């Protein structure tokens, strides 16, 4: 446990991590800690941590007892710990599963009371307080692409007492209308598999065309393949209808079609905080195969790869690096492949000298047509100004290629800019301006962006 830390600078973060890791060794193997202290011996510029540890009789988990629930079916809780019974008591894993139960939103608090007999068999009683599972809410906002946003939502986080999460909502924005119904089970058949079902209908007014789509999807995911690894599988089917409001119909591709797809996603996340990361990195990969059923049926494959790293610089600075690429392989040409399934890029999380999804090939009416491959690279320096307010300077580069042209690295679009960020619990609020360094005819010299969330 200590070996990876030997020879490193003995700062507060390293010593805190070392203490936590050694404590975790005992907690995860059934030894209750009665005394756990760390002293420091400093000699000749070398610091040697000395631990004073006293532990009790090793414990096995005998039973999990639930009290205080009225609506929740008790077996939905106890099943979460079934495979731990009879084993050495892993307090780390036990606490991790308790946190997941609280994350459902069905409980406002939980208190654990342990009772151990002389042979080391432990009974854990969970004193649970159920929260207000049902509720309705409204929300509003503004984005540089969506414009004004107003939504209404109803939820039940403990449907039928089975810890299922049900929600339905309606959202109106300057771009259109979205209605959906969602139902999720965090532990399908009492396993670690998550199931999310969705029924939706959406109308959108986009650059050069309008879209109506209604469909269903089912997501299966697991996060127990490794400490930082998540995997998911998504099945989807929808009916789509697109109409031209500027782009010539011949450049829209198939306009009335059924879209059926299978998507596999893999994510590896080592960030210290997924909302406002200050250090670490993440990698994401996805593969999607789809079938388009219209007047001319076709199929396609799509591959996405992205990653980002976050590097502290001094006490107030941070360098963020990001890169992503997507490649689409359709069986048809641009005249048949639907515009709504093509790749688009540009915007507040891409090349910031363009409006959202407006980079790349254009129609004769100067509307974005999308393409089959793109790449984007970003570098930014973030510096704390005061409190939660930060300044940022960035450089973006990228390219989007038309259908049948493949990845193009010869004519990259470049942007440079500055911005202000305010860190909030939901993520940073960002106001940024991107200057177009490779401006072509009919392109803007620069764009302001207002967004919420990390850029990448």
C-alpha positions as CSV (number, residue, x, y, z in Angstrom):
1,X,0.0,0.0,0.0
2,X,2.8,2.5,0.9
3,X,5.2,1.5,-1.8
4,X,3.8,3.8,-4.6
5,X,4.2,6.8,-2.3
6,X,7.9,6.2,-1.2
7,X,10.3,8.8,-2.6
8,X,7.6,11.4,-3.4
9,X,7.3,14.8,-1.9
10,X,5.6,14.4,1.5
11,X,2.9,17.1,1.2
12,X,-0.4,17.1,3.0
13,X,-2.3,15.5,0.0
14,X,0.1,12.6,-0.1
15,X,0.0,11.9,3.6
16,X,-3.8,12.1,3.7
17,X,-4.0,9.7,0.8
18,X,-1.6,7.3,2.5
19,X,-3.5,7.4,5.7
20,X,-6.8,6.7,3.9
21,X,-5.4,3.8,1.9
22,X,-4.0,2.0,5.0
23,X,-7.2,2.5,6.9
24,X,-9.1,1.1,3.9
25,X,-7.0,-2.1,4.0
26,X,-8.3,-2.9,7.5
27,X,-11.9,-1.7,6.9
28,X,-12.2,-3.8,3.7
29,X,-11.0,-7.0,5.3
30,X,-13.2,-7.2,8.3
31,X,-11.0,-5.7,11.0
32,X,-12.8,-3.0,13.2
33,X,-10.3,-0.2,14.1
34,X,-10.2,0.7,17.8
35,X,-7.2,2.9,17.5
36,X,-5.7,4.5,14.3
37,X,-3.1,7.2,14.7
38,X,-0.3,8.5,12.4
39,X,2.9,10.1,13.8
40,X,5.6,11.6,11.7
41,X,9.4,11.1,12.2
42,X,11.6,13.7,10.4
43,X,15.3,13.1,10.0
44,X,17.8,14.2,7.4
45,X,15.1,15.7,5.2
46,X,13.2,12.5,5.1
47,X,9.7,12.1,6.6
48,X,8.7,8.6,7.8
49,X,5.1,8.1,8.8
50,X,4.5,5.8,11.8
51,X,1.1,4.3,12.3
52,X,-0.3,3.1,15.6
53,X,-3.1,0.7,15.0
54,X,-5.2,-1.4,17.3
55,X,-8.0,-3.5,15.8
56,X,-10.7,-5.8,17.2
57,X,-11.9,-9.3,16.4
58,X,-12.2,-9.9,12.7
59,X,-15.9,-9.7,11.7
60,X,-18.1,-11.5,9.2
61,X,-21.4,-10.0,8.0
62,X,-24.3,-12.2,9.2
63,X,-27.5,-10.3,8.4
64,X,-28.8,-6.9,7.2
65,X,-31.9,-5.7,8.9
66,X,-34.0,-2.7,7.6
67,X,-36.1,-0.5,9.8
68,X,-38.1,2.7,9.3
69,X,-39.4,2.1,5.8
70,X,-43.1,2.4,5.1
71,X,-43.3,2.5,1.3
72,X,-40.1,0.8,0.2
73,X,-40.1,-3.0,-0.2
74,X,-37.5,-4.2,2.3
75,X,-36.1,-6.9,0.0
76,X,-35.1,-4.3,-2.5
77,X,-32.7,-2.9,0.1
78,X,-31.5,-6.2,1.6
79,X,-30.7,-7.7,-1.8
80,X,-28.1,-5.1,-2.3
81,X,-26.0,-6.8,0.4
82,X,-26.9,-10.4,-0.1
83,X,-23.5,-11.4,-1.7
84,X,-21.7,-9.8,1.3
85,X,-23.3,-12.0,3.9
86,X,-21.1,-14.8,5.3
87,X,-18.0,-13.0,4.1
88,X,-15.4,-10.9,6.0
89,X,-17.1,-7.6,6.6
90,X,-16.0,-5.2,3.9
91,X,-16.9,-1.8,5.4
92,X,-15.7,0.0,2.3
93,X,-18.0,-1.9,-0.1
94,X,-20.8,-1.7,2.4
95,X,-20.6,2.1,2.6
96,X,-20.3,2.3,-1.2
97,X,-23.6,0.4,-1.6
98,X,-25.3,2.6,1.1
99,X,-24.3,5.7,-0.9
100,X,-25.9,4.2,-4.0
101,X,-29.1,3.6,-2.1
102,X,-29.1,7.2,-0.9
103,X,-28.4,8.4,-4.5
104,X,-31.8,7.0,-5.7
105,X,-33.4,10.0,-3.9
106,X,-35.9,7.7,-2.1
107,X,-34.2,8.2,1.3
108,X,-33.3,11.4,3.1
109,X,-30.9,9.6,5.6
110,X,-29.7,6.3,6.9
111,X,-28.0,5.4,10.1
112,X,-26.1,2.1,10.6
113,X,-26.2,0.2,13.9
114,X,-23.8,-2.7,14.1
115,X,-24.0,-5.5,16.7
116,X,-21.3,-8.2,16.9
117,X,-21.4,-11.4,18.9
118,X,-18.4,-13.1,20.5
119,X,-17.6,-15.1,17.4
120,X,-17.3,-12.0,15.3
121,X,-20.6,-12.4,13.4
122,X,-22.0,-8.9,12.7
123,X,-25.6,-7.9,12.2
124,X,-26.1,-4.5,10.5
125,X,-29.3,-2.6,11.1
126,X,-30.2,0.1,8.7
127,X,-32.4,2.8,10.2
128,X,-33.7,4.4,7.1
129,X,-35.7,7.6,6.7
130,X,-37.7,7.8,3.5
131,X,-37.7,11.1,1.7
132,X,-40.4,12.8,-0.3
133,X,-40.3,10.6,-3.4
134,X,-42.9,12.4,-5.5
135,X,-42.8,16.0,-6.7
136,X,-43.2,18.5,-9.5
137,X,-40.9,21.2,-10.5
138,X,-40.4,23.9,-13.1
139,X,-37.2,25.2,-14.5
140,X,-35.9,27.8,-16.9
141,X,-32.7,28.9,-18.5
142,X,-31.0,30.4,-21.5
143,X,-28.3,29.1,-23.9
144,X,-26.6,30.8,-26.8
145,X,-28.0,28.1,-29.2
146,X,-31.3,27.0,-27.5
147,X,-32.3,30.5,-26.6
148,X,-34.9,30.7,-23.8
149,X,-35.8,27.4,-22.1
150,X,-38.8,26.6,-19.9
151,X,-39.7,23.2,-18.5
152,X,-42.2,21.3,-16.3
153,X,-41.4,18.0,-14.7
154,X,-43.1,15.4,-12.5
155,X,-41.1,12.6,-10.7
156,X,-41.5,9.6,-8.5
157,X,-38.2,8.3,-7.2
158,X,-39.7,5.2,-5.5
159,X,-42.4,4.0,-7.9
160,X,-44.4,1.1,-6.3
161,X,-41.8,1.0,-3.5
162,X,-39.3,-0.7,-5.7
163,X,-36.8,2.2,-6.0
164,X,-37.7,2.7,-9.6
165,X,-37.3,6.3,-10.9
166,X,-40.2,7.5,-13.0
167,X,-40.4,11.0,-14.6
168,X,-42.3,12.8,-17.2
169,X,-41.8,16.3,-18.5
170,X,-42.4,18.9,-21.1
171,X,-39.7,21.4,-22.3
172,X,-40.2,24.4,-24.5
173,X,-37.3,26.3,-26.1
174,X,-36.7,28.8,-28.9
175,X,-35.9,25.7,-31.0
176,X,-38.9,23.6,-30.4
177,X,-40.8,21.3,-28.0
178,X,-39.7,18.1,-26.2
179,X,-41.9,15.7,-24.3
180,X,-40.7,12.5,-22.7
181,X,-41.4,9.7,-20.2
182,X,-38.6,7.9,-18.4
183,X,-38.5,4.9,-16.2
184,X,-35.3,3.5,-14.7
185,X,-34.4,0.6,-12.4
186,X,-30.9,1.0,-10.8
187,X,-30.7,-2.8,-10.1
188,X,-32.5,-4.8,-12.8
189,X,-33.6,-8.2,-11.4
190,X,-31.6,-7.3,-8.2
191,X,-28.3,-7.3,-10.1
192,X,-25.8,-4.4,-10.7
193,X,-27.3,-3.8,-14.1
194,X,-29.0,-0.4,-14.6
195,X,-32.0,-0.2,-17.0
196,X,-33.3,3.1,-18.4
197,X,-36.4,3.2,-20.6
198,X,-37.5,6.3,-22.5
199,X,-40.4,7.3,-24.7
200,X,-40.1,10.7,-26.4
201,X,-41.4,13.1,-29.0
202,X,-39.6,16.2,-30.2
203,X,-40.0,19.0,-32.7
204,X,-37.0,21.1,-33.6
205,X,-36.3,24.1,-35.9
206,X,-32.7,23.8,-37.0
207,X,-30.6,25.7,-39.5
208,X,-32.2,25.1,-42.9
209,X,-34.7,22.4,-41.9
210,X,-37.3,21.3,-39.4
211,X,-37.6,18.0,-37.7
212,X,-40.2,15.9,-35.9
213,X,-39.2,12.7,-34.2
214,X,-40.9,10.2,-31.9
215,X,-39.3,7.0,-30.5
216,X,-38.2,4.8,-27.7
217,X,-34.9,3.7,-26.2
218,X,-33.6,1.2,-23.7
219,X,-30.2,1.6,-21.9
220,X,-28.4,-1.1,-20.0
221,X,-25.3,-0.1,-18.1
222,X,-22.9,-1.4,-15.4
223,X,-20.2,0.4,-13.3
224,X,-18.7,-2.7,-11.6
225,X,-16.1,-3.6,-14.3
226,X,-13.5,-1.6,-12.5
227,X,-13.2,1.3,-10.1
228,X,-13.2,3.9,-12.8
229,X,-14.8,2.0,-15.7
230,X,-18.4,2.3,-16.9
231,X,-20.0,0.5,-19.8
232,X,-23.4,0.8,-21.4
233,X,-25.5,-0.6,-24.3
234,X,-28.3,1.4,-25.8
235,X,-31.1,0.2,-28.2
236,X,-33.2,2.8,-29.9
237,X,-36.0,3.1,-32.5
238,X,-37.7,6.2,-33.8
239,X,-39.8,7.6,-36.7
240,X,-38.3,10.8,-38.2
241,X,-39.8,13.4,-40.5
242,X,-37.7,16.4,-41.8
243,X,-38.8,19.3,-43.9
244,X,-36.8,22.0,-45.6
245,X,-37.2,25.6,-44.5
246,X,-34.2,26.7,-46.6
247,X,-31.9,23.9,-47.6
248,X,-32.8,22.4,-51.0
249,X,-34.6,19.1,-50.5
250,X,-32.0,17.3,-52.7
251,X,-29.4,18.0,-49.9
252,X,-31.5,16.8,-47.0
253,X,-31.1,13.1,-47.8
254,X,-34.0,10.8,-46.8
255,X,-36.7,12.9,-45.2
256,X,-39.2,10.3,-43.9
257,X,-37.7,7.2,-42.4
258,X,-37.4,4.8,-39.5
259,X,-34.2,4.9,-37.5
260,X,-33.1,1.8,-35.6
261,X,-29.8,1.6,-33.8
262,X,-27.5,-0.2,-31.3
263,X,-24.9,1.8,-29.5
264,X,-22.1,0.6,-27.1
265,X,-20.3,3.0,-24.9
266,X,-17.2,2.7,-22.7
267,X,-15.9,5.4,-20.3
268,X,-12.8,5.5,-18.1
269,X,-12.8,8.4,-15.7
270,X,-10.0,9.4,-13.4
271,X,-11.2,13.0,-12.8
272,X,-11.3,14.3,-9.2
273,X,-14.7,15.9,-9.9
274,X,-16.8,15.2,-13.0
275,X,-18.6,18.5,-12.7
276,X,-15.7,20.9,-12.2
277,X,-12.5,18.8,-12.7
278,X,-9.3,20.3,-11.4
279,X,-7.0,17.3,-12.1
280,X,-7.1,13.9,-13.7
281,X,-8.3,12.7,-17.1
282,X,-11.1,10.8,-18.8
283,X,-11.4,8.7,-22.0
284,X,-14.6,7.8,-23.8
285,X,-15.3,5.5,-26.7
286,X,-18.5,4.5,-28.5
287,X,-19.5,2.4,-31.5
288,X,-22.9,2.7,-33.1
289,X,-24.6,0.6,-35.9
290,X,-27.9,1.8,-37.4
291,X,-30.5,1.0,-40.0
292,X,-32.4,3.6,-41.9
293,X,-35.7,2.4,-43.3
294,X,-37.2,4.8,-45.9
295,X,-37.8,5.1,-49.6
296,X,-34.2,4.1,-49.9
297,X,-33.1,1.9,-47.1
298,X,-29.4,2.0,-45.9
299,X,-27.2,1.3,-42.9
300,X,-24.3,3.0,-41.3
301,X,-21.5,2.6,-38.7
302,X,-20.2,5.3,-36.4
303,X,-17.2,5.5,-34.1
304,X,-16.6,8.2,-31.5
305,X,-13.4,8.7,-29.4
306,X,-12.7,11.6,-26.9
307,X,-10.6,12.4,-24.0
308,X,-9.5,15.3,-21.8
309,X,-6.8,16.0,-19.2
310,X,-6.7,18.6,-16.4
311,X,-3.3,19.8,-15.0
312,X,-3.0,22.1,-12.0
313,X,-0.5,25.0,-12.5
314,X,0.6,26.6,-9.3
315,X,-2.0,27.5,-6.7
316,X,-4.5,29.3,-9.0
317,X,-3.9,28.0,-12.5
318,X,-5.0,25.0,-14.5
319,X,-4.3,23.8,-18.0
320,X,-7.0,21.7,-19.7
321,X,-6.4,19.6,-22.8
322,X,-9.1,18.0,-24.9
323,X,-9.4,16.0,-28.1
324,X,-12.2,14.1,-29.9
325,X,-12.9,12.5,-33.2
326,X,-16.0,10.9,-34.9
327,X,-16.1,8.9,-38.1
328,X,-19.4,7.9,-39.9
329,X,-19.5,5.2,-42.5
330,X,-22.9,5.3,-44.4
331,X,-23.8,2.8,-47.1
332,X,-25.4,5.6,-49.1
333,X,-24.1,9.0,-50.5
334,X,-25.1,12.5,-49.3
335,X,-28.2,12.5,-51.5
336,X,-29.8,9.6,-49.5
337,X,-28.2,9.8,-46.0
338,X,-30.5,11.8,-43.7
339,X,-29.1,15.2,-42.7
340,X,-30.2,14.6,-39.1
341,X,-27.8,11.6,-38.7
342,X,-24.8,13.3,-40.2
343,X,-21.9,14.6,-38.0
344,X,-21.9,18.2,-36.9
345,X,-19.5,20.2,-34.8
346,X,-18.7,23.7,-33.7
347,X,-19.9,25.6,-30.7
348,X,-19.2,26.2,-27.0
349,X,-17.7,22.7,-26.5
350,X,-15.9,22.5,-29.8
351,X,-14.3,25.2,-32.0
352,X,-15.6,28.3,-30.3
353,X,-15.4,30.6,-33.3
354,X,-18.5,28.9,-34.7
355,X,-22.1,28.7,-33.6
356,X,-23.4,25.3,-32.4
357,X,-23.1,22.7,-35.2
358,X,-22.3,25.3,-37.9
359,X,-18.7,24.3,-38.8
360,X,-18.0,22.5,-42.0
361,X,-19.7,22.0,-45.4
362,X,-22.5,24.4,-46.4
363,X,-25.5,24.2,-48.7
364,X,-26.1,26.6,-51.5
365,X,-28.2,28.6,-49.0
366,X,-25.2,28.8,-46.6
367,X,-26.7,26.4,-44.1
368,X,-24.6,23.6,-42.4
369,X,-24.9,20.2,-44.2
370,X,-22.9,18.1,-41.8
371,X,-20.4,15.5,-42.8
372,X,-19.0,12.0,-42.1
373,X,-15.8,12.7,-40.1
374,X,-14.5,15.4,-37.8
375,X,-11.7,16.0,-35.3
376,X,-11.4,18.7,-32.6
377,X,-8.5,19.7,-30.3
378,X,-8.7,22.2,-27.5
379,X,-6.2,23.7,-25.0
380,X,-7.1,26.3,-22.4
381,X,-5.6,28.0,-19.4
382,X,-7.9,28.8,-16.5
383,X,-6.9,31.1,-13.7
384,X,-8.7,31.9,-10.4
385,X,-9.5,35.7,-10.3
386,X,-11.4,35.8,-7.0
387,X,-13.7,33.4,-5.1
388,X,-15.5,31.2,-7.7
389,X,-14.7,33.5,-10.6
390,X,-12.1,32.4,-13.1
391,X,-10.6,33.8,-16.3
392,X,-9.9,31.6,-19.3
393,X,-7.9,31.8,-22.5
394,X,-8.2,29.1,-25.1
395,X,-7.2,27.9,-28.6
396,X,-9.3,25.5,-30.6
397,X,-8.7,23.6,-33.8
398,X,-10.8,21.2,-35.8
399,X,-12.2,20.1,-39.1
400,X,-15.4,18.5,-40.5
401,X,-15.3,16.6,-43.7
402,X,-18.2,16.1,-46.2
403,X,-19.7,12.7,-46.9
404,X,-17.3,10.4,-48.7
405,X,-14.3,12.6,-48.0
406,X,-12.9,11.0,-44.8
407,X,-10.8,12.8,-42.1
408,X,-9.2,16.0,-43.3
409,X,-6.2,17.5,-41.5
410,X,-5.2,19.9,-44.3
411,X,-7.6,22.8,-43.8
412,X,-8.2,23.1,-40.1
413,X,-10.3,25.8,-38.6
414,X,-8.6,27.7,-35.8
415,X,-10.0,29.8,-33.0
416,X,-8.6,31.8,-30.1
417,X,-10.5,33.5,-27.3
418,X,-11.1,34.6,-23.8
419,X,-13.8,34.1,-21.2
420,X,-15.1,34.3,-17.7
421,X,-16.3,31.3,-15.6
422,X,-18.2,31.1,-12.3
423,X,-18.1,27.8,-10.5
424,X,-21.4,26.6,-9.2
425,X,-22.5,23.2,-7.7
426,X,-24.2,22.3,-11.1
427,X,-21.1,23.2,-13.0
428,X,-19.3,26.3,-14.3
429,X,-21.3,29.1,-15.9
430,X,-19.3,30.2,-19.0
431,X,-19.3,33.4,-21.0
432,X,-16.7,33.1,-23.8
433,X,-15.8,34.8,-27.1
434,X,-14.0,32.8,-29.8
435,X,-12.2,34.7,-32.6
436,X,-12.1,33.1,-36.0
437,X,-8.4,32.9,-37.1
438,X,-9.1,31.2,-40.4
439,X,-12.2,33.1,-41.5
440,X,-13.6,32.2,-44.9
441,X,-16.3,34.0,-47.0
442,X,-19.7,34.0,-45.3
443,X,-18.2,33.0,-41.9
444,X,-18.4,35.2,-38.8
445,X,-15.3,36.8,-37.5
446,X,-16.2,35.6,-34.0
447,X,-18.9,34.3,-31.7
448,X,-20.0,34.8,-28.1
449,X,-21.1,31.7,-26.2
450,X,-23.0,31.4,-23.0
451,X,-23.1,27.8,-21.6
452,X,-23.3,25.8,-18.4
453,X,-20.9,22.9,-17.8
454,X,-17.2,22.1,-18.5
455,X,-16.1,22.7,-22.1
456,X,-14.8,19.2,-22.4
